[in-house]
């Protein structure tokens, strides 16, 4: 009978460490996603200092999660870790665009191309939400700037003509981004027409009033 005790011990040790790494990465990914969601919420409230603090915390927990899986490349690209990476990119990109800063690239964030591009695509949804808030307050000029940013993101995404197995399902993210941009642009156009109409009516009323005097 062959002696399999050493092989058994090796496999058990390897799987124990892999399981522990996975558990640590899973917990870190969940914490990262929570920090990022709260950071984006802070951005929408213009709580810039709080948003930056939360993004720093997200960076720490994400790095810890990635480090936990580095010894095990066969499970590094699991779904929950990529979800955390996408959320982190989304938070950083949303903050940068709304603040008028340069969007950090994948190398600066330490994120792979696929989760980076998908996270960038999901930023479009947050920009739409911000634009709708601006429209309610009549800030049309700022809306145009953010719409341009949404278009720029879409053109980057649509230029990535690679299989979904490489891009992590980027084609679907791109389709969703396009739909959101079209809806937002339509709502913006309606708001712009209404604003111009209101301005014309006010001007007309003013002329009538002056003529009566």
Phi, psi and omega in degrees: 000133179290148178270108183257010186297318181292318178297319179298316180296318179298312182295320180296317179296316180296316181289326176299314181291324178294318179295319178295320178296320179296316180298318179295319180292323179295315179296318179295323179294317179297319179294320178299314180299320179295316178299318182293318179299318179291327177295317178295321177299320179294324178298315180295337178265004182061030176266076191294317181296318178294320178298316179296319180298315181294324178291326176294319177296319179297321178299317181296312183291327178292316178299320178296319179296318180294319181296325181296333182257355182304322179289352185233073184300338181291340177239010182297318185269052177274162187300316186293327179289318178295326177297318179294320179296317178298317180297322180294316177299317180300316180295315182293319181291318179299313179301312184297314183294314182292329178275355180076028181257170178287134178288125179295142181274174182298323179293318179297323181274347183070036183241142177292165186297317184296306178294330178296310182295320178293322176295321177296320178296322180288343176297331180304320180296322178290325177293322176300315180299319180293320179297317180298323175295319179295321180298324179294337179257005175076019180271076187289320183299317179294326178299318180299320179296317181289326175298321176298321178295320177297318178297317180300318179296316181299318181295328175293313183296315185290342179280349182271083185267076181227160179299150180299333179297334179268322186265001178068039179077032183295332182300318179293318177301320180294318179297318179296318179299317179299316179298317180294321180294316180297317179295318181294319180295322177296317179293324177294318180297318178297317180296323180293318178298317179297320179295316179295322179294317179297319179296319179294320179294320178295319179294319178297316180297322179295319180294319178297319180295318179293322180293324180292328178289000000 
